[in-house]
């Protein structure tokens, strides 16, 4: 994605994916970016441009934060212009298959242990 982050006075504190730079990439819900940016991006479509106003509690909170181009003062509302260039979705079918395979493995292991214990206890 491409993004520009600004303070209320227009000061740019971060700019990524512009001027020949590769688009900025991150994984949602992994605390790689501020919560407000995460929330903004998951609701976007490929190619969409969004303007987001993010209050301090979903941005940098009460701490002063050094960013690429400027310092974000404590309790700042920040503004982002975000363009979602592309995205990759996690394939839930693959995840579901992996979980099912693990579950079947665990069931098989439990059954094997049960049969071993039963055999030892009954002298079979």
N, CA, C and O atoms as a GROMACS GRO file, in nm:
protein
  496
    1UNK      N    1   0.082  -0.117   0.000
    1UNK     CA    2   0.000   0.000   0.000
    1UNK      C    3   0.087   0.124   0.000
    1UNK      O    4   0.206   0.119   0.031
    2UNK      N    5   0.027   0.235  -0.035
    2UNK     CA    6   0.094   0.364  -0.026
    2UNK      C    7   0.025   0.440   0.087
    2UNK      O    8  -0.097   0.434   0.102
    3UNK      N    9   0.104   0.512   0.165
    3UNK     CA   10   0.041   0.589   0.271
    3UNK      C   11   0.119   0.715   0.302
    3UNK      O   12   0.241   0.722   0.285
    4UNK      N   13   0.045   0.814   0.350
    4UNK     CA   14   0.103   0.938   0.401
    4UNK      C   15   0.032   0.964   0.533
    4UNK      O   16  -0.091   0.968   0.539
    5UNK      N   17   0.111   0.982   0.640
    5UNK     CA   18   0.055   1.014   0.771
    5UNK      C   19   0.086   1.157   0.808
    5UNK      O   20   0.200   1.203   0.795
    6UNK      N   21  -0.016   1.230   0.854
    6UNK     CA   22   0.001   1.372   0.888
    6UNK      C   23  -0.057   1.402   1.026
    6UNK      O   24  -0.146   1.332   1.076
    7UNK      N   25  -0.003   1.506   1.086
    7UNK     CA   26  -0.059   1.561   1.209
    7UNK      C   27  -0.168   1.660   1.173
    7UNK      O   28  -0.187   1.693   1.056
    8UNK      N   29  -0.241   1.708   1.274
    8UNK     CA   30  -0.350   1.805   1.248
    8UNK      C   31  -0.301   1.932   1.180
    8UNK      O   32  -0.376   1.993   1.104
    9UNK      N   33  -0.176   1.973   1.207
    9UNK     CA   34  -0.123   2.096   1.145
    9UNK      C   35  -0.069   2.072   1.004
    9UNK      O   36  -0.015   2.164   0.942
   10UNK      N   37  -0.082   1.948   0.952
   10UNK     CA   38  -0.037   1.916   0.818
   10UNK      C   39   0.105   1.861   0.809
   10UNK      O   40   0.150   1.824   0.701
   11UNK      N   41   0.176   1.855   0.922
   11UNK     CA   42   0.312   1.800   0.924
   11UNK      C   43   0.309   1.652   0.885
   11UNK      O   44   0.237   1.573   0.946
   12UNK      N   45   0.386   1.617   0.784
   12UNK     CA   46   0.395   1.477   0.740
   12UNK      C   47   0.495   1.405   0.832
   12UNK      O   48   0.610   1.446   0.843
   13UNK      N   49   0.449   1.298   0.897
   13UNK     CA   50   0.539   1.223   0.985
   13UNK      C   51   0.581   1.089   0.927
   13UNK      O   52   0.677   1.028   0.975
   14UNK      N   53   0.510   1.042   0.825
   14UNK     CA   54   0.550   0.918   0.757
   14UNK      C   55   0.496   0.921   0.615
   14UNK      O   56   0.386   0.970   0.588
   15UNK      N   57   0.577   0.868   0.524
   15UNK     CA   58   0.538   0.858   0.383
   15UNK      C   59   0.602   0.730   0.330
   15UNK      O   60   0.724   0.717   0.329
   16UNK      N   61   0.520   0.637   0.286
   16UNK     CA   62   0.571   0.508   0.238
   16UNK      C   63   0.505   0.470   0.107
   16UNK      O   64   0.386   0.495   0.085
   17UNK      N   65   0.585   0.408   0.019
   17UNK     CA   66   0.533   0.359  -0.108
   17UNK      C   67   0.521   0.465  -0.216
   17UNK      O   68   0.455   0.443  -0.318
   18UNK      N   69   0.583   0.580  -0.195
   18UNK     CA   70   0.577   0.690  -0.292
   18UNK      C   71   0.717   0.716  -0.350
   18UNK      O   72   0.816   0.662  -0.300
   19UNK      N   73   0.723   0.796  -0.454
   19UNK     CA   74   0.850   0.840  -0.513
   19UNK      C   75   0.941   0.723  -0.550
   19UNK      O   76   1.060   0.723  -0.520
   20UNK      N   77   0.882   0.622  -0.614
   20UNK     CA   78   0.960   0.508  -0.661
   20UNK      C   79   0.986   0.400  -0.556
   20UNK      O   80   1.046   0.298  -0.588
   21UNK      N   81   0.941   0.422  -0.433
   21UNK     CA   82   0.957   0.320  -0.328
   21UNK      C   83   0.862   0.203  -0.354
   21UNK      O   84   0.756   0.220  -0.414
   22UNK      N   85   0.902   0.086  -0.308
   22UNK     CA   86   0.812  -0.029  -0.311
   22UNK      C   87   0.694   0.000  -0.220
   22UNK      O   88   0.710   0.071  -0.120
   23UNK      N   89   0.576  -0.052  -0.251
   23UNK     CA   90   0.462  -0.033  -0.162
   23UNK      C   91   0.493  -0.087  -0.021
   23UNK      O   92   0.567  -0.184  -0.005
   24UNK      N   93   0.436  -0.023   0.078
   24UNK     CA   94   0.450  -0.064   0.218
   24UNK      C   95   0.366  -0.189   0.241
   24UNK      O   96   0.252  -0.196   0.197
   25UNK      N   97   0.424  -0.287   0.309
   25UNK     CA   98   0.352  -0.412   0.336
   25UNK      C   99   0.349  -0.439   0.485
   25UNK      O  100   0.445  -0.411   0.557
   26UNK      N  101   0.238  -0.494   0.532
   26UNK     CA  102   0.227  -0.539   0.670
   26UNK      C  103   0.114  -0.641   0.679
   26UNK      O  104   0.030  -0.651   0.589
   27UNK      N  105   0.114  -0.715   0.788
   27UNK     CA  106   0.008  -0.813   0.814
   27UNK      C  107  -0.088  -0.752   0.914
   27UNK      O  108  -0.048  -0.699   1.018
   28UNK      N  109  -0.216  -0.761   0.882
   28UNK     CA  110  -0.317  -0.707   0.972
   28UNK      C  111  -0.328  -0.793   1.097
   28UNK      O  112  -0.294  -0.911   1.097
   29UNK      N  113  -0.375  -0.732   1.204
   29UNK     CA  114  -0.399  -0.798   1.333
   29UNK      C  115  -0.272  -0.857   1.394
   29UNK      O  116  -0.280  -0.951   1.472
   30UNK      N  117  -0.156  -0.802   1.360
   30UNK     CA  118  -0.031  -0.850   1.420
   30UNK      C  119   0.047  -0.737   1.485
   30UNK      O  120   0.167  -0.750   1.511
   31UNK      N  121  -0.021  -0.626   1.512
   31UNK     CA  122   0.038  -0.511   1.580
   31UNK      C  123   0.163  -0.457   1.512
   31UNK      O  124   0.255  -0.410   1.578
   32UNK      N  125   0.165  -0.464   1.378
   32UNK     CA  126   0.276  -0.409   1.301
   32UNK      C  127   0.255  -0.261   1.271
   32UNK      O  128   0.350  -0.189   1.241
   33UNK      N  129   0.130  -0.217   1.278
   33UNK     CA  130   0.094  -0.076   1.257
   33UNK      C  131  -0.005  -0.038   1.367
   33UNK      O  132  -0.052  -0.123   1.442
   34UNK      N  133  -0.037   0.091   1.376
   34UNK     CA  134  -0.134   0.134   1.477
   34UNK      C  135  -0.271   0.072   1.448
   34UNK      O  136  -0.305   0.041   1.334
   35UNK      N  137  -0.349   0.056   1.553
   35UNK     CA  138  -0.480  -0.009   1.544
   35UNK      C  139  -0.571   0.059   1.442
   35UNK      O  140  -0.640  -0.009   1.365
   36UNK      N  141  -0.573   0.191   1.440
   36UNK     CA  142  -0.660   0.264   1.348
   36UNK      C  143  -0.627   0.238   1.202
   36UNK      O  144  -0.716   0.236   1.118
   37UNK      N  145  -0.500   0.219   1.172
   37UNK     CA  146  -0.459   0.189   1.034
   37UNK      C  147  -0.499   0.046   0.998
   37UNK      O  148  -0.544   0.020   0.887
   38UNK      N  149  -0.482  -0.046   1.093
   38UNK     CA  150  -0.526  -0.184   1.074
   38UNK      C  151  -0.675  -0.188   1.039
   38UNK      O  152  -0.715  -0.253   0.943
   39UNK      N  153  -0.755  -0.118   1.119
   39UNK     CA  154  -0.900  -0.116   1.100
   39UNK      C  155  -0.935  -0.055   0.964
   39UNK      O  156  -1.025  -0.104   0.895
   40UNK      N  157  -0.866   0.051   0.927
   40UNK     CA  158  -0.892   0.117   0.798
   40UNK      C  159  -0.868   0.021   0.682
   40UNK      O  160  -0.951   0.009   0.592
   41UNK      N  161  -0.754  -0.046   0.684
   41UNK     CA  162  -0.713  -0.129   0.570
   41UNK      C  163  -0.802  -0.252   0.553
   41UNK      O  164  -0.833  -0.289   0.440
   42UNK      N  165  -0.843  -0.316   0.662
   42UNK     CA  166  -0.924  -0.438   0.646
   42UNK      C  167  -1.060  -0.409   0.585
   42UNK      O  168  -1.127  -0.501   0.536
   43UNK      N  169  -1.102  -0.285   0.585
   43UNK     CA  170  -1.231  -0.248   0.526
   43UNK      C  171  -1.218  -0.193   0.384
   43UNK      O  172  -1.317  -0.149   0.326
   44UNK      N  173  -1.097  -0.196   0.328
   44UNK     CA  174  -1.074  -0.139   0.195
   44UNK      C  175  -1.074  -0.246   0.086
   44UNK      O  176  -1.057  -0.365   0.113
   45UNK      N  177  -1.095  -0.200  -0.037
   45UNK     CA  178  -1.086  -0.286  -0.155
   45UNK      C  179  -0.959  -0.250  -0.232
   45UNK      O  180  -0.909  -0.138  -0.220
   46UNK      N  181  -0.909  -0.343  -0.310
   46UNK     CA  182  -0.790  -0.318  -0.391
   46UNK      C  183  -0.812  -0.197  -0.481
   46UNK      O  184  -0.914  -0.186  -0.548
   47UNK      N  185  -0.714  -0.104  -0.481
   47UNK     CA  186  -0.721   0.016  -0.562
   47UNK      C  187  -0.790   0.133  -0.495
   47UNK      O  188  -0.784   0.246  -0.544
   48UNK      N  189  -0.855   0.108  -0.383
   48UNK     CA  190  -0.928   0.214  -0.312
   48UNK      C  191  -0.832   0.308  -0.241
   48UNK      O  192  -0.726   0.267  -0.192
   49UNK      N  193  -0.869   0.435  -0.235
   49UNK     CA  194  -0.795   0.536  -0.159
   49UNK      C  195  -0.886   0.580  -0.045
   49UNK      O  196  -1.003   0.613  -0.066
   50UNK      N  197  -0.831   0.580   0.077
   50UNK     CA  198  -0.910   0.620   0.194
   50UNK      C  199  -0.839   0.731   0.269
   50UNK      O  200  -0.716   0.736   0.275
   51UNK      N  201  -0.919   0.821   0.326
   51UNK     CA  202  -0.868   0.924   0.415
   51UNK      C  203  -0.918   0.886   0.554
   51UNK      O  204  -1.038   0.879   0.578
   52UNK      N  205  -0.824   0.862   0.646
   52UNK     CA  206  -0.862   0.816   0.779
   52UNK      C  207  -0.821   0.918   0.885
   52UNK      O  208  -0.707   0.964   0.888
   53UNK      N  209  -0.914   0.952   0.972
   53UNK     CA  210  -0.887   1.035   1.089
   53UNK      C  211  -0.883   0.939   1.207
   53UNK      O  212  -0.983   0.876   1.239
   54UNK      N  213  -0.767   0.928   1.272
   54UNK     CA  214  -0.748   0.828   1.377
   54UNK      C  215  -0.720   0.897   1.510
   54UNK      O  216  -0.618   0.964   1.525
   55UNK      N  217  -0.811   0.880   1.606
   55UNK     CA  218  -0.792   0.944   1.738
   55UNK      C  219  -0.678   0.878   1.814
   55UNK      O  220  -0.638   0.766   1.783
   56UNK      N  221  -0.625   0.948   1.914
   56UNK     CA  222  -0.508   0.900   1.989
   56UNK      C  223  -0.521   0.758   2.043
   56UNK      O  224  -0.425   0.681   2.041
   57UNK      N  225  -0.641   0.722   2.091
   57UNK     CA  226  -0.657   0.589   2.150
   57UNK      C  227  -0.644   0.476   2.048
   57UNK      O  228  -0.628   0.360   2.087
   58UNK      N  229  -0.651   0.508   1.919
   58UNK     CA  230  -0.631   0.408   1.814
   58UNK      C  231  -0.506   0.438   1.731
   58UNK      O  232  -0.481   0.376   1.628
   59UNK      N  233  -0.428   0.536   1.780
   59UNK     CA  234  -0.304   0.575   1.711
   59UNK      C  235  -0.186   0.550   1.803
   59UNK      O  236  -0.152   0.435   1.831
   60UNK      N  237  -0.123   0.656   1.851
   60UNK     CA  238  -0.001   0.643   1.931
   60UNK      C  239  -0.023   0.668   2.080
   60UNK      O  240   0.071   0.662   2.159
   61UNK      N  241  -0.148   0.696   2.119
   61UNK     CA  242  -0.181   0.712   2.260
   61UNK      C  243  -0.116   0.834   2.324
   61UNK      O  244  -0.099   0.938   2.262
   62UNK      N  245  -0.081   0.816   2.451
   62UNK     CA  246  -0.029   0.929   2.530
   62UNK      C  247   0.123   0.941   2.524
   62UNK      O  248   0.181   1.023   2.595
   63UNK      N  249   0.187   0.862   2.441
   63UNK     CA  250   0.334   0.867   2.430
   63UNK      C  251   0.376   0.949   2.309
   63UNK      O  252   0.314   0.945   2.203
   64UNK      N  253   0.484   1.024   2.326
   64UNK     CA  254   0.547   1.091   2.212
   64UNK      C  255   0.616   0.982   2.130
   64UNK      O  256   0.686   0.898   2.186
   65UNK      N  257   0.597   0.985   1.999
   65UNK     CA  258   0.646   0.876   1.915
   65UNK      C  259   0.727   0.930   1.798
   65UNK      O  260   0.676   1.010   1.719
   66UNK      N  261   0.851   0.887   1.786
   66UNK     CA  262   0.938   0.925   1.674
   66UNK      C  263   0.901   0.842   1.554
   66UNK      O  264   0.905   0.719   1.559
   67UNK      N  265   0.865   0.908   1.446
   67UNK     CA  266   0.834   0.842   1.320
   67UNK      C  267   0.942   0.876   1.218
   67UNK      O  268   1.039   0.945   1.251
   68UNK      N  269   0.927   0.830   1.094
   68UNK     CA  270   1.030   0.849   0.990
   68UNK      C  271   1.064   0.996   0.966
   68UNK      O  272   1.181   1.030   0.955
   69UNK      N  273   0.962   1.083   0.957
   69UNK     CA  274   0.984   1.220   0.915
   69UNK      C  275   0.960   1.325   1.022
   69UNK      O  276   0.998   1.441   1.005
   70UNK      N  277   0.897   1.287   1.132
   70UNK     CA  278   0.867   1.383   1.239
   70UNK      C  279   0.826   1.308   1.366
   70UNK      O  280   0.802   1.187   1.363
   71UNK      N  281   0.819   1.381   1.474
   71UNK     CA  282   0.774   1.325   1.601
   71UNK      C  283   0.624   1.348   1.614
   71UNK      O  284   0.575   1.458   1.587
   72UNK      N  285   0.553   1.245   1.656
   72UNK     CA  286   0.409   1.258   1.682
   72UNK      C  287   0.395   1.290   1.831
   72UNK      O  288   0.432   1.209   1.916
   73UNK      N  289   0.340   1.409   1.864
   73UNK     CA  290   0.324   1.446   2.005
   73UNK      C  291   0.224   1.354   2.077
   73UNK      O  292   0.143   1.288   2.013
   74UNK      N  293   0.231   1.351   2.210
   74UNK     CA  294   0.135   1.270   2.286
   74UNK      C  295  -0.008   1.313   2.257
   74UNK      O  296  -0.034   1.430   2.227
   75UNK      N  297  -0.099   1.219   2.265
   75UNK     CA  298  -0.244   1.244   2.248
   75UNK      C  299  -0.281   1.312   2.117
   75UNK      O  300  -0.371   1.395   2.111
   76UNK      N  301  -0.210   1.274   2.010
   76UNK     CA  302  -0.237   1.334   1.879
   76UNK      C  303  -0.338   1.254   1.799
   76UNK      O  304  -0.333   1.131   1.793
   77UNK      N  305  -0.432   1.327   1.738
   77UNK     CA  306  -0.516   1.268   1.635
   77UNK      C  307  -0.433   1.274   1.508
   77UNK      O  308  -0.375   1.378   1.477
   78UNK      N  309  -0.426   1.164   1.435
   78UNK     CA  310  -0.345   1.159   1.313
   78UNK      C  311  -0.435   1.134   1.193
   78UNK      O  312  -0.546   1.083   1.206
   79UNK      N  313  -0.384   1.170   1.077
   79UNK     CA  314  -0.460   1.158   0.953
   79UNK      C  315  -0.376   1.081   0.852
   79UNK      O  316  -0.259   1.111   0.831
   80UNK      N  317  -0.437   0.982   0.790
   80UNK     CA  318  -0.367   0.902   0.689
   80UNK      C  319  -0.442   0.907   0.558
   80UNK      O  320  -0.565   0.902   0.554
   81UNK      N  321  -0.365   0.917   0.450
   81UNK     CA  322  -0.418   0.891   0.316
   81UNK      C  323  -0.357   0.758   0.277
   81UNK      O  324  -0.235   0.743   0.271
   82UNK      N  325  -0.443   0.662   0.251
   82UNK     CA  326  -0.399   0.524   0.226
   82UNK      C  327  -0.452   0.478   0.092
   82UNK      O  328  -0.571   0.493   0.063
   83UNK      N  329  -0.364   0.421   0.011
   83UNK     CA  330  -0.407   0.357  -0.114
   83UNK      C  331  -0.370   0.209  -0.106
   83UNK      O  332  -0.253   0.174  -0.091
   84UNK      N  333  -0.472   0.125  -0.114
   84UNK     CA  334  -0.448  -0.020  -0.108
   84UNK      C  335  -0.412  -0.068  -0.249
   84UNK      O  336  -0.500  -0.089  -0.333
   85UNK      N  337  -0.284  -0.086  -0.272
   85UNK     CA  338  -0.233  -0.126  -0.404
   85UNK      C  339  -0.264  -0.272  -0.430
   85UNK      O  340  -0.309  -0.307  -0.540
   86UNK      N  341  -0.241  -0.357  -0.333
   86UNK     CA  342  -0.270  -0.500  -0.345
   86UNK      C  343  -0.280  -0.559  -0.205
   86UNK      O  344  -0.246  -0.494  -0.106
   87UNK      N  345  -0.326  -0.682  -0.198
   87UNK     CA  346  -0.332  -0.752  -0.070
   87UNK      C  347  -0.335  -0.902  -0.095
   87UNK      O  348  -0.366  -0.947  -0.205
   88UNK      N  349  -0.301  -0.976   0.007
   88UNK     CA  350  -0.309  -1.122   0.002
   88UNK      C  351  -0.396  -1.168   0.117
   88UNK      O  352  -0.375  -1.128   0.231
   89UNK      N  353  -0.493  -1.250   0.086
   89UNK     CA  354  -0.578  -1.307   0.190
   89UNK      C  355  -0.520  -1.442   0.230
   89UNK      O  356  -0.467  -1.515   0.147
   90UNK      N  357  -0.532  -1.474   0.357
   90UNK     CA  358  -0.493  -1.607   0.404
   90UNK      C  359  -0.601  -1.702   0.355
   90UNK      O  360  -0.721  -1.677   0.373
   91UNK      N  361  -0.559  -1.809   0.296
   91UNK     CA  362  -0.654  -1.908   0.245
   91UNK      C  363  -0.709  -1.989   0.363
   91UNK      O  364  -0.639  -2.072   0.420
   92UNK      N  365  -0.833  -1.964   0.397
   92UNK     CA  366  -0.893  -2.034   0.510
   92UNK      C  367  -0.908  -2.183   0.483
   92UNK      O  368  -0.900  -2.264   0.575
   93UNK      N  369  -0.930  -2.220   0.358
   93UNK     CA  370  -0.941  -2.363   0.326
   93UNK      C  371  -0.812  -2.436   0.362
   93UNK      O  372  -0.817  -2.545   0.417
   94UNK      N  373  -0.697  -2.377   0.331
   94UNK     CA  374  -0.569  -2.439   0.366
   94UNK      C  375  -0.553  -2.448   0.516
   94UNK      O  376  -0.507  -2.549   0.569
   95UNK      N  377  -0.592  -2.343   0.585
   95UNK     CA  378  -0.584  -2.341   0.730
   95UNK      C  379  -0.677  -2.445   0.790
   95UNK      O  380  -0.639  -2.517   0.883
   96UNK      N  381  -0.798  -2.455   0.737
   96UNK     CA  382  -0.894  -2.555   0.785
   96UNK      C  383  -0.840  -2.696   0.763
   96UNK      O  384  -0.853  -2.782   0.850
   97UNK      N  385  -0.779  -2.720   0.647
   97UNK     CA  386  -0.722  -2.853   0.619
   97UNK      C  387  -0.609  -2.886   0.715
   97UNK      O  388  -0.598  -2.999   0.762
   98UNK      N  389  -0.524  -2.787   0.744
   98UNK     CA  390  -0.413  -2.810   0.837
   98UNK      C  391  -0.465  -2.840   0.977
   98UNK      O  392  -0.412  -2.928   1.045
   99UNK      N  393  -0.568  -2.769   1.020
   99UNK     CA  394  -0.627  -2.794   1.152
   99UNK      C  395  -0.691  -2.932   1.158
   99UNK      O  396  -0.676  -3.003   1.257
  100UNK      N  397  -0.760  -2.970   1.052
  100UNK     CA  398  -0.822  -3.102   1.047
  100UNK      C  399  -0.716  -3.212   1.052
  100UNK      O  400  -0.732  -3.312   1.122
  101UNK      N  401  -0.607  -3.193   0.978
  101UNK     CA  402  -0.498  -3.292   0.979
  101UNK      C  403  -0.438  -3.304   1.118
  101UNK      O  404  -0.411  -3.415   1.164
  102UNK      N  405  -0.418  -3.193   1.186
  102UNK     CA  406  -0.364  -3.195   1.322
  102UNK      C  407  -0.462  -3.265   1.416
  102UNK      O  408  -0.420  -3.345   1.500
  103UNK      N  409  -0.589  -3.235   1.404
  103UNK     CA  410  -0.690  -3.297   1.488
  103UNK      C  411  -0.692  -3.449   1.468
  103UNK      O  412  -0.697  -3.525   1.565
  104UNK      N  413  -0.688  -3.493   1.343
  104UNK     CA  414  -0.687  -3.637   1.315
  104UNK      C  415  -0.561  -3.704   1.371
  104UNK      O  416  -0.568  -3.815   1.422
  105UNK      N  417  -0.448  -3.636   1.361
  105UNK     CA  418  -0.324  -3.688   1.417
  105UNK      C  419  -0.337  -3.704   1.568
  105UNK      O  420  -0.298  -3.808   1.623
  106UNK      N  421  -0.392  -3.603   1.636
  106UNK     CA  422  -0.407  -3.608   1.782
  106UNK      C  423  -0.504  -3.718   1.824
  106UNK      O  424  -0.479  -3.789   1.921
  107UNK      N  425  -0.613  -3.732   1.751
  107UNK     CA  426  -0.709  -3.838   1.781
  107UNK      C  427  -0.642  -3.974   1.764
  107UNK      O  428  -0.658  -4.063   1.848
  108UNK      N  429  -0.568  -3.990   1.655
  108UNK     CA  430  -0.497  -4.116   1.631
  108UNK      C  431  -0.397  -4.148   1.741
  108UNK      O  432  -0.385  -4.262   1.785
  109UNK      N  433  -0.325  -4.046   1.786
  109UNK     CA  434  -0.227  -4.064   1.893
  109UNK      C  435  -0.297  -4.104   2.022
  109UNK      O  436  -0.250  -4.195   2.092
  110UNK      N  437  -0.406  -4.039   2.055
  110UNK     CA  438  -0.482  -4.072   2.176
  110UNK      C  439  -0.536  -4.214   2.169
  110UNK      O  440  -0.529  -4.288   2.268
  111UNK      N  441  -0.589  -4.253   2.055
  111UNK     CA  442  -0.640  -4.389   2.037
  111UNK      C  443  -0.528  -4.491   2.054
  111UNK      O  444  -0.546  -4.594   2.119
  112UNK      N  445  -0.414  -4.463   1.995
  112UNK     CA  446  -0.298  -4.552   2.006
  112UNK      C  447  -0.256  -4.568   2.153
  112UNK      O  448  -0.232  -4.679   2.198
  113UNK      N  449  -0.248  -4.457   2.227
  113UNK     CA  450  -0.211  -4.463   2.369
  113UNK      C  451  -0.316  -4.538   2.450
  113UNK      O  452  -0.282  -4.614   2.541
  114UNK      N  453  -0.443  -4.517   2.419
  114UNK     CA  454  -0.550  -4.587   2.489
  114UNK      C  455  -0.536  -4.738   2.469
  114UNK      O  456  -0.546  -4.815   2.564
  115UNK      N  457  -0.513  -4.778   2.346
  115UNK     CA  458  -0.500  -4.921   2.317
  115UNK      C  459  -0.377  -4.980   2.384
  115UNK      O  460  -0.381  -5.094   2.432
  116UNK      N  461  -0.267  -4.906   2.389
  116UNK     CA  462  -0.146  -4.953   2.458
  116UNK      C  463  -0.174  -4.974   2.607
  116UNK      O  464  -0.137  -5.077   2.664
  117UNK      N  465  -0.238  -4.878   2.669
  117UNK     CA  466  -0.270  -4.889   2.813
  117UNK      C  467  -0.365  -5.004   2.838
  117UNK      O  468  -0.349  -5.078   2.936
  118UNK      N  469  -0.462  -5.020   2.754
  118UNK     CA  470  -0.561  -5.128   2.771
  118UNK      C  471  -0.494  -5.264   2.755
  118UNK      O  472  -0.525  -5.357   2.829
  119UNK      N  473  -0.404  -5.275   2.659
  119UNK     CA  474  -0.332  -5.400   2.636
  119UNK      C  475  -0.247  -5.435   2.757
  119UNK      O  476  -0.246  -5.550   2.800
  120UNK      N  477  -0.176  -5.340   2.813
  120UNK     CA  478  -0.091  -5.364   2.930
  120UNK      C  479  -0.173  -5.398   3.054
  120UNK      O  480  -0.130  -5.481   3.135
  121UNK      N  481  -0.288  -5.337   3.070
  121UNK     CA  482  -0.372  -5.360   3.187
  121UNK      C  483  -0.446  -5.492   3.183
  121UNK      O  484  -0.480  -5.547   3.288
  122UNK      N  485  -0.472  -5.546   3.064
  122UNK     CA  486  -0.548  -5.668   3.050
  122UNK      C  487  -0.463  -5.787   3.005
  122UNK      O  488  -0.513  -5.898   2.991
  123UNK      N  489  -0.335  -5.763   2.984
  123UNK     CA  490  -0.246  -5.872   2.944
  123UNK      C  491  -0.276  -5.932   2.810
  123UNK      O  492  -0.246  -6.049   2.786
  124UNK      N  493  -0.334  -5.858   2.723
  124UNK     CA  494  -0.369  -5.909   2.589
  124UNK      C  495  -0.246  -5.912   2.502
  124UNK      O  496  -0.253  -5.952   2.386
   0.00000   0.00000   0.00000
